[in-house]
Amino acid sequence: MKISKVGVIGAGQMGCGIAQVCAAAGYKVAIYDAAPDRTKAGIAGIDASLARRVKSSKLTEEARAATLSHITAASDFAQFSDCDLVIESATENEGVKRQIFEAVTPHLKSECIIGSNTSSISITRLAATTGRPERFMGIHFMNPVPVMELVELIRGIATDETVFKTIQAFALTLGKTIAISEDYPAFIVNRILLPMINEAIYTLYEGVGSVTAIDTAMKLGAHHPMGPLELADFIGLDTCLSVMQVLHDGLADSKYRPCPLLVKYVEAGWLGRKVKRGFYDYRGETPVPTR
Ligand code: CAA
C-alpha cells in the first residue's frame, strides 16, 4: 500500500517532530490539534527548527522551504479524508486517545492505517476503539523526533501483516531504525527507561543526592547524554507519571510504583521544560535545580 499523505493528531513536541520528519521525507502532512493556536505555534516551531539547521549549513534553504510546503494545519478531522496514514500523538491519557479515535475514524477512507504514538498504552485496547483493529498499530517515536534514530513498532493482536510491513517500510523512508516490541505495558524503551527515571526521583526523594549530584553522576558515571532528572523534564513529568501508572497497573508489581515526589511535581503543574519548571527552573538563562 502506498502512503502519500499523513495526518498527525496533536501538535505538541512529539506530534510536531513526527510532522517534521514525515514532511522532510517528502510526505504530505496535515497536522491537527484540539487547540488551533497550538497547531499554529507547532508549525512555527518546526519552521524555527529547520531555520536552525539552515543556519548551521545542515540543510539548504530549498529543502527547508520544500519541507514546510508539505505541512498544512487541519482545522477538523474532515481534512484527514484523503490520508493514507494517521498518527495519533495526543496526550498520554487513554480516555483522551479513545475519544480521538472514535471521532476521527468516521472521516477516514476505509484503507487508511491508524497508528498511535502512545508511549505505554495497550495497542490492542486502543485498536478496539477504531472499528478497524486490523489496520491499527503502535508507531512509537522518541523525543526529539528529528534527532533520535529509533522507532518502536508494536502490533496489536489483530494487526494485519501487510499493514505492519507497510509501516515498517514507511519508518525506513524516514531514516529511522526499527525495534519491534510485543504489546505489553510501555513496550521496550519505556519499560526500561522510565523505571530508571523513577528510581532517580526516589534517589532525590530519599535524600541520597541532590538534583545536580544525580544528573552529574549519571552523565559522567554512565555516559548518559542527559541526567535522568533533566531527561524527565525533557519528556514531561506528566508523561513520566502516566507511563509509571500504566506499568504499575498493567504489571501489578510494586517495583513500578510512581515516586510520591513525581506525583507532587505533576500535581503542582511543574511538568518540566514545556512549562519552564520541573526538576529545574528554566525561566532564566541557565536551568536552576528546584531542590
Ligand atoms: N528538536 C530537534 N532537534 C534537536 C532538539 C530538539 N528538541 N534538541 C537538539 N536537537 C538537535 C540539534 O539541532 C543538533 O542537531 P545537528 O547535530 O544537526 O546540529 C543535535 O540535536 C544535537 O544537539 P545539541 O548539540 O544542541 O545537543 P546535545 O548534543 O546535547 O544533544 C540531545 C541533544 C540529542 C537531545 C541529547 O541530549 C540526547 O540524546 N538526550 C537524550 C534524549 C533521549 O533519551 N530521548 C528519549 C526520551 S524517551 C522517549 O522519547 C520515549 C517516550 O515515549 C517518553
Boltz pocket constraint, residues with backbone or C-beta under 6 A from the ligand:
constraints:
  - pocket:
      binder: B
      contacts: [[A, 49], [A, 52], [A, 53], [A, 56], [A, 58], [A, 117], [A, 118], [A, 119], [A, 141], [A, 142], [A, 143], [A, 144], [A, 145], [A, 146], [A, 147], [A, 148], [A, 189], [A, 190], [A, 193], [A, 225], [A, 226], [A, 231], [A, 235], [A, 239]]
      max_distance: 6.0
